[in-house]
Each structure stands twice: as C-alpha cells, then as structure tokens.
Amino acid sequence: MLTETFVAATLTANKAVAHASASLKDVGIFLHEFQPQSTFRHGYKKSSSRPGCVAITDSHIFAAQADKAVINVYSRERGNQEATVPFPERIHSLAFAQNAAILVLGTEGGKLIIWEVATGRLTSSAAAHLQSASCLCITPKNEYIISGSADSSLHVWSLLKLVSLLQPTDNLETQEPSRSPIHTFSGHRSAVSAVDCGHSKVNTNFAVSASEDATCHLWHIQSGQILRTLLLPSVAVSITLDPADRAIYFGCNDGRIQSFDIFRQAQKEKSSLSGSAGAPAIQLRDGDSWVAPTTDIGAAHSLTLSYDGSTLLSGHQNGAIVHWDVAKHRIVNEITNLGQPVTHIEMLEPEGFVNRPQPRFTVVNVVKPNLELTSSVDHGTCGVPAKYNLHVRQPALASELEMDTFEQAIVGAGFPQAMLDEALRSITIGEQASLATNTNGSDKGKAERLEDELCRLKQQVAVLQNVEQKHRQKKVARMKLLEEIDLEKRKAYFEAKKRGEDGDAAMKAFEEKKALVELESDEDDSDVHMDVG
C-alpha cells in the first residue's frame, strides 16, 4: 500500500495562539500523513518561515527564519534540528537542486548564495536585483536558476557557472569570473509574486511567472520569448504545474484556486500555436475559479500536487490546509488547521513502491559553510581547494553493467566519456543562452568576441611572420655581402704584399665598407623591433 505524506511550514504571526495539543507547542514545520490515514506524524520546532523560504530534500529540511538571518537545518532521518546556520543578510527565498546537493538562497540584497551542503563551500552571484530575490525555482536537471523580485524583473542564472571552481570569463582581458545572470526576463510591469517552471528538457522548457498586477506570463526559459499572457481575476501568490505540464494552478490572494488547461486552450486557438509574443492575452474568468470554502480563509500562499496530479493541496493565511479534487474543480475537505499562516506545503514522494530506485548518494550530515573554502586560493589544474571534501553516503554499488555514469566515475580510474559529454553539453547550453544580443546589435555575444579576438591574433601572427621573413632575407643578404668584402679584403692584402706595399693600408678601405654594412644591419634590427612592438 502506498503512503502519501506532506510537509507544511507556518509563519508565527501570533505567538499568543496556542495549539490544541501540548506536543505541538513551538512547532513550525509539520509532517502530516495524507493517505491512507490523515493524521499528524511529526513536528519540527523553532521555525517561523515566510512563503518560499523552505526547501525539502530526501534527507533534510531547510527553513529560513522570517525575523533572523539564519537557516534552521532539520534531519528527516533523525527527526531533530541538526544545526542553525547564520548568514550575513536575511534570506527571502530558498530552492534546492536535488541531484547536486546545492541549496540556493535568495537574499535581501538581491543576490544569490550557493551553498554546497555536502562540502560547505559557498559562492555568491552579483547583486542583479534592485530589491530582494523573493522567489526562486530550479529547472529539473539543474541547468538554470530563475529568480524573481519585487523590482518586476526575473533573472535566469546558469547554476554550472555559479558553482564552477575554475570559471570561464566573459571578458578576455580579465581573469575575474562572471557571476551575472545569463539573461533577464522583463515582461512584467509590477512586482513578481510567484514563479515556477515546467518539467521538460531545458531547450523546450518554459517558466510561469505572476505579478501583483494580476497578470501571468508563460515564457521560454532559454530565449525569454513570451509564449502566453494570462489575465487573472485576482493576484496569484503561488504557482504549481501538473507533472505532465498539462495545466497550471494559481493560488490567489483572496483564497481561490485558478486553473489554466494549456492543451485545451491550444485546441481552441489553433492559430496561436506558434506562441508568438503578439498572441492575444487570455482572460481567465471568475466562473472558472475554484471557490474557497469561506471568505476569511486568506491567501493561498502555497500549492502542491499529489504524485499522479489528481489531488491539489493548498495552504492558507488562516492556517487551513485544503484538499481539492482536480478533476471536479472543487473542494473535498479541510484536512487540518494549524492555527498560523501556512507559508509552505509540499507533497513528498509516495512510500511503498516496489523496486524503488535508490538515490545516488545521501547527505548524512550537512556541512556548515566553510569560509576557508570561500577565501582560499585555488590549487592544482582543476582549481580544487586543498580542504575541499565531499561528505555523502553512497549506497551499495550494483554490477558494472548496471552502474550509471556517476557510479562509474566513483569506482573507475577516471570520468566516463558519457559524463564528460554531458558536462560539455551543459557548458554549451549555458554559452548559447549568453549569446543573445540586444535589439540594436551593439553588444556582442561571447562567441563573437572570441571570434574577433581570434581574427586579431591571426593578423598579428601573419604580421610577425612577414616581418621575420624579411628580417631573415636581409640577414642572409648581409652575410653574403660581408663574405664578399672579406674575400676582396684578403685579395687586396696579398696583391699589396706582392707589390711591396703595406697590406694593412690596402685592407683599410674594405674594413670601412664592412663597418658601414654592419651599422646598417644594427639599424635594420632596431626597426624590426619597433615594428613588432
């Protein structure tokens, strides 16, 4: 029998409110079973988190405190608080790259902090947002990070570039690494309130972002091209997508749930399948909204779907967690009320699958940020700091035929070719996204700058080769001339001796001629050096 559970986090807005059970006192994160039996299972204390400030992994839960610049780390295996990690500024959003063991933090100052939780290494991006990075999402294969802010902008970052130990630079004249976004989506005219992305491959994947002016854009992640514009009846504060990218669900600030069926709309408007930016905006009607059970339920701060996409759970401002039937577009029941605003809710992967695949590795203990790794100078050809260590637990390895590329890299003598090809593909994807130029064509992409630099280098080499060839020709001609002068000088010496004259006086004219040739040789060499310089 399958068991489905979810995790819900709350914001301690009113400390005077007491839970009905003494065991729930000071609990801010709840582990709740959804089926087969709806019941509370476990509580994690001392957390009060704002929307978007909780990230859940297979082994841990990370929660950014609403009133402090710290992150509470909880072990799911042991069921306790493992650590409290301070940061230099408050955290306004969290996202976790599952297969990379990397926690992405959006800060109050508008930049991203990348924390490798299995090594302790920290890196940070440029402060690209004018205001705090208030919402984050990561593409399925960890290629891109998408960050949204109240300044109405969304930035797309290459995770590979942000975590690279030796980073390629955008400027050929400097060795400083580039930690800027690869491109920006600026289609919104008001503060971005929520963002999420689809589940497809990166070159065809799309993002969904909503703003406080009740508009929503569907846009291609790599190019930033707007595919659809939706007009909502109220402001969306949370977004989730169907596992097959068939529908989008919005949690609104008035408690309602709004859905948009992508394929049904495509069938209605076949003429708009091209997804051009000029396609007309789609107005979602009030009649298509899923009505909240009460008017005082408050904003739907967080949404989550079941494994098969048939059930939607929403967490609300008044503490209610509501169960919705996706097929019937209506409420089933209120599962529980936590008494505090529910700011995060996430359905976990069901338990009970036969032959469930094992994770590649498990982070047993989170390594706190190690400032020595951040400030140390890179060593070796790979740029790996001397104290850089990976702390994970690897499950029992299968036979060599059943191993994937990651396991082969662990036990093998080197990296498998498939892994190297995948790494090169990821680098290429990141570079392609940064090749976009602005509309007037004044800015060149990195590949164009490299091509220009290569042309200049080829021209310089050609000039040097030409100068060197002329220099050799002149040198050979001077050597022949000097040999001829020496030959004539010796002949003049012997002829003078035969006549009984002074041989040295006979050679003097030829020595002056030779000195003049050598002087011209020195002047030519200085001219060559000036040309090369």
SEVO-407127 format. One line per 4 residues: for each residue x, y, z of C-alpha. Coordinates in steps of 0.2 Angstrom, whole numbers. Layout:
% SEVO-407127
X/Y/Z ~ ...
END
This chain:
% SEVO-407127
0/0/0 ~ 6/17/-5 ~ 8/30/9 ~ 7/49/4
13/62/16 ~ 16/81/15 ~ 26/94/24 ~ 18/111/29
28/126/37 ~ 20/141/46 ~ 24/159/50 ~ 22/163/68
11/178/66 ~ 3/177/83 ~ 13/169/97 ~ -2/170/109
-11/157/99 ~ -9/140/107 ~ -11/123/99 ~ -24/112/105
-11/99/109 ~ 4/102/120 ~ 15/92/109 ~ 13/105/95
19/119/106 ~ 33/129/97 ~ 31/118/81 ~ 34/127/65
35/113/52 ~ 23/99/52 ~ 25/81/44 ~ 7/76/40
1/59/33 ~ -12/62/19 ~ -17/44/15 ~ -21/31/19
-24/39/36 ~ -25/58/38 ~ -15/61/53 ~ -1/72/61
16/62/61 ~ 30/73/67 ~ 34/91/71 ~ 50/102/69
51/116/82 ~ 58/134/82 ~ 55/139/64 ~ 44/153/58
46/155/39 ~ 39/166/26 ~ 32/160/9 ~ 46/152/-2
58/150/12 ~ 58/131/15 ~ 67/118/5 ~ 65/99/7
77/86/2 ~ 77/67/4 ~ 87/69/20 ~ 85/86/27
73/101/28 ~ 80/119/27 ~ 70/134/34 ~ 75/152/33
69/162/49 ~ 57/176/45 ~ 65/188/58 ~ 83/182/58
97/180/46 ~ 98/161/49 ~ 93/145/42 ~ 87/130/53
93/113/47 ~ 82/98/51 ~ 87/79/49 ~ 72/70/42
81/53/46 ~ 83/58/65 ~ 68/69/66 ~ 78/83/75
86/100/72 ~ 103/97/66 ~ 110/115/65 ~ 107/133/65
117/142/51 ~ 119/161/51 ~ 121/172/36 ~ 127/190/33
110/195/27 ~ 92/189/28 ~ 86/176/17 ~ 70/179/7
69/163/-4 ~ 76/145/-4 ~ 77/132/-18 ~ 86/115/-18
95/107/-33 ~ 91/89/-28 ~ 104/79/-38 ~ 118/91/-34
115/94/-16 ~ 116/113/-18 ~ 105/125/-8 ~ 101/141/-17
97/156/-6 ~ 89/172/-12 ~ 95/187/-1 ~ 88/203/5
101/212/-6 ~ 95/204/-22 ~ 109/192/-25 ~ 110/173/-24
121/162/-12 ~ 125/145/-17 ~ 128/133/-3 ~ 135/115/-7
128/107/9 ~ 139/91/7 ~ 156/101/6 ~ 152/118/15
158/128/0 ~ 149/145/-3 ~ 148/155/-18 ~ 138/171/-22
131/179/-38 ~ 131/198/-42 ~ 118/208/-34 ~ 107/209/-50
90/213/-42 ~ 87/230/-36 ~ 76/223/-22 ~ 76/206/-13
76/190/-23 ~ 59/184/-16 ~ 55/169/-27 ~ 66/155/-34
64/139/-45 ~ 77/127/-52 ~ 75/118/-69 ~ 73/99/-67
91/95/-72 ~ 98/109/-63 ~ 104/119/-78 ~ 96/135/-73
90/145/-58 ~ 76/158/-60 ~ 74/172/-48 ~ 60/184/-46
60/201/-37 ~ 48/215/-32 ~ 58/226/-44 ~ 47/217/-58
62/208/-65 ~ 66/189/-67 ~ 84/183/-70 ~ 90/167/-77
106/160/-70 ~ 117/146/-75 ~ 120/135/-60 ~ 135/127/-68
144/144/-69 ~ 140/149/-51 ~ 147/133/-44 ~ 162/131/-56
179/130/-47 ~ 188/137/-62 ~ 176/148/-71 ~ 177/154/-89
177/173/-90 ~ 166/184/-102 ~ 180/197/-103 ~ 196/191/-112
206/205/-104 ~ 202/200/-86 ~ 203/184/-76 ~ 188/189/-64
174/176/-65 ~ 157/181/-71 ~ 143/178/-59 ~ 130/188/-68
113/181/-75 ~ 114/175/-92 ~ 99/184/-97 ~ 84/194/-90
65/192/-92 ~ 57/209/-91 ~ 39/206/-97 ~ 31/211/-80
27/229/-75 ~ 24/226/-57 ~ 32/216/-43 ~ 34/197/-47
24/187/-34 ~ 27/169/-39 ~ 37/159/-52 ~ 38/140/-57
44/130/-72 ~ 39/115/-82 ~ 47/98/-81 ~ 53/96/-99
71/97/-106 ~ 79/113/-105 ~ 79/118/-123 ~ 60/116/-124
56/121/-106 ~ 45/136/-101 ~ 43/146/-85 ~ 27/153/-77
28/170/-68 ~ 14/180/-60 ~ 15/198/-54 ~ 5/209/-42
-5/217/-57 ~ -14/200/-59 ~ -5/196/-75 ~ 4/180/-79
17/176/-92 ~ 22/159/-100 ~ 39/162/-107 ~ 53/151/-115
67/150/-102 ~ 82/150/-114 ~ 76/164/-126 ~ 65/174/-114
51/174/-128 ~ 34/176/-121 ~ 23/161/-126 ~ 6/166/-117
-1/180/-107 ~ -14/177/-94 ~ -25/189/-86 ~ -31/183/-69
-46/188/-59 ~ -35/191/-44 ~ -17/192/-39 ~ -8/175/-39
4/172/-24 ~ 9/154/-28 ~ 10/143/-44 ~ 12/124/-47
12/114/-63 ~ 4/97/-67 ~ 18/84/-68 ~ 15/82/-86
14/101/-89 ~ -4/99/-95 ~ -11/113/-83 ~ -6/127/-72
-13/131/-55 ~ -13/148/-46 ~ -16/151/-28 ~ -23/168/-26
-23/182/-13 ~ -42/180/-10 ~ -41/161/-6 ~ -47/155/-23
-38/142/-34 ~ -37/147/-53 ~ -33/134/-66 ~ -27/135/-84
-28/120/-95 ~ -14/123/-108 ~ -19/110/-121 ~ -37/114/-120
-33/132/-124 ~ -22/127/-138 ~ -36/117/-146 ~ -47/132/-145
-35/143/-153 ~ -25/133/-166 ~ -20/149/-174 ~ -10/154/-159
0/138/-158 ~ 16/147/-164 ~ 17/155/-147 ~ 22/172/-154
23/187/-142 ~ 9/195/-152 ~ -3/182/-147 ~ -19/190/-138
-19/189/-119 ~ -31/176/-112 ~ -44/182/-99 ~ -47/169/-85
-65/171/-79 ~ -71/171/-61 ~ -83/157/-66 ~ -68/145/-69
-61/148/-52 ~ -62/135/-38 ~ -71/144/-24 ~ -64/144/-7
-74/136/7 ~ -75/153/17 ~ -72/171/14 ~ -59/173/28
-48/158/23 ~ -35/171/17 ~ -22/170/3 ~ -16/153/-4
2/155/0 ~ 7/138/-6 ~ 1/124/-18 ~ 6/106/-20
0/92/-31 ~ 0/73/-27 ~ 11/61/-37 ~ -2/57/-50
-8/75/-51 ~ -26/71/-46 ~ -26/80/-29 ~ -21/98/-25
-17/104/-8 ~ -17/122/-3 ~ -10/131/12 ~ -19/147/18
-17/163/28 ~ -29/157/42 ~ -19/141/44 ~ -31/129/34
-24/116/23 ~ -37/112/10 ~ -39/96/-1 ~ -46/100/-19
-52/87/-32 ~ -43/92/-48 ~ -55/83/-60 ~ -70/91/-52
-63/108/-48 ~ -70/108/-31 ~ -65/107/-13 ~ -65/89/-5
-62/94/13 ~ -51/104/25 ~ -38/92/31 ~ -32/102/46
-30/120/53 ~ -13/124/60 ~ -18/140/68 ~ -4/150/59
-2/156/41 ~ 3/141/31 ~ 18/148/20 ~ 24/131/13
16/115/8 ~ 25/101/-1 ~ 19/83/-5 ~ 33/70/-3
36/56/-14 ~ 25/41/-10 ~ 32/27/0 ~ 28/9/-4
34/7/-22 ~ 41/-10/-27 ~ 59/-9/-33 ~ 60/10/-30
77/17/-37 ~ 89/21/-24 ~ 97/39/-23 ~ 114/41/-30
120/47/-13 ~ 113/54/3 ~ 119/69/13 ~ 120/61/31
126/77/39 ~ 125/95/32 ~ 142/103/32 ~ 141/121/38
148/135/27 ~ 167/134/27 ~ 174/152/25 ~ 191/144/21
185/136/5 ~ 177/153/0 ~ 193/163/3 ~ 206/151/-1
216/152/-17 ~ 213/138/-30 ~ 226/125/-31 ~ 230/112/-45
225/112/-63 ~ 207/109/-58 ~ 206/123/-46 ~ 200/112/-31
204/120/-14 ~ 215/109/-3 ~ 202/106/10 ~ 188/103/-2
179/86/4 ~ 163/78/-1 ~ 153/71/14 ~ 140/59/7
134/41/10 ~ 135/30/-6 ~ 123/15/-7 ~ 129/-2/-11
135/-2/-29 ~ 127/-13/-42 ~ 137/-23/-55 ~ 147/-13/-68
134/-16/-81 ~ 120/-9/-70 ~ 130/6/-64 ~ 126/24/-71
139/36/-76 ~ 140/44/-58 ~ 144/27/-50 ~ 156/23/-64
166/39/-60 ~ 167/34/-42 ~ 174/17/-44 ~ 183/19/-61
200/26/-65 ~ 193/42/-72 ~ 177/50/-78 ~ 167/40/-91
165/48/-108 ~ 146/49/-106 ~ 148/61/-91 ~ 161/71/-100
149/73/-115 ~ 135/78/-103 ~ 146/91/-95 ~ 151/98/-112
133/99/-117 ~ 129/109/-101 ~ 143/121/-104 ~ 137/123/-122
119/126/-116 ~ 125/140/-104 ~ 135/148/-118 ~ 121/148/-130
110/157/-118 ~ 123/171/-116 ~ 125/173/-135 ~ 109/184/-136
112/202/-142 ~ 101/217/-139 ~ 90/224/-152 ~ 102/237/-159
116/224/-161 ~ 128/235/-151 ~ 133/221/-139 ~ 142/205/-145
140/188/-138 ~ 154/179/-130 ~ 157/168/-146 ~ 158/183/-157
170/192/-146 ~ 181/176/-146 ~ 180/175/-165 ~ 185/193/-166
200/190/-154 ~ 205/175/-164 ~ 205/185/-180 ~ 216/199/-172
228/186/-166 ~ 229/178/-183 ~ 233/195/-191 ~ 246/199/-178
254/182/-181 ~ 254/185/-200 ~ 262/202/-197 ~ 275/194/-186
279/180/-199 ~ 280/193/-213 ~ 292/204/-203 ~ 303/189/-198
304/183/-216 ~ 310/200/-222 ~ 322/200/-207 ~ 329/183/-212
331/188/-230 ~ 341/204/-226 ~ 352/195/-214 ~ 356/182/-227
360/196/-240 ~ 371/205/-227 ~ 381/189/-223 ~ 384/186/-242
390/204/-244 ~ 401/203/-229 ~ 409/187/-235 ~ 412/196/-252
420/210/-243 ~ 431/199/-233 ~ 436/189/-249 ~ 441/206/-258
450/212/-242 ~ 461/197/-242 ~ 464/198/-261 ~ 469/216/-259
481/212/-244 ~ 490/198/-254 ~ 491/209/-270 ~ 499/224/-260
512/212/-252 ~ 517/206/-270 ~ 520/224/-275 ~ 529/228/-259
516/239/-252 ~ 508/240/-235 ~ 495/226/-234 ~ 485/234/-219
483/250/-228 ~ 476/241/-243 ~ 463/232/-232 ~ 458/248/-223
445/254/-237 ~ 437/236/-236 ~ 436/237/-217 ~ 427/254/-218
415/247/-230 ~ 412/231/-219 ~ 409/243/-204 ~ 396/253/-214
387/237/-218 ~ 386/231/-200 ~ 380/248/-195 ~ 366/247/-207
362/229/-200 ~ 360/236/-182 ~ 348/250/-188 ~ 338/237/-198
336/226/-182 ~ 330/241/-172 ~ 317/245/-185 ~ 311/227/-184
309/228/-165 ~ 299/244/-167 ~ 288/236/-179 ~ 284/221/-168
281/232/-153
END
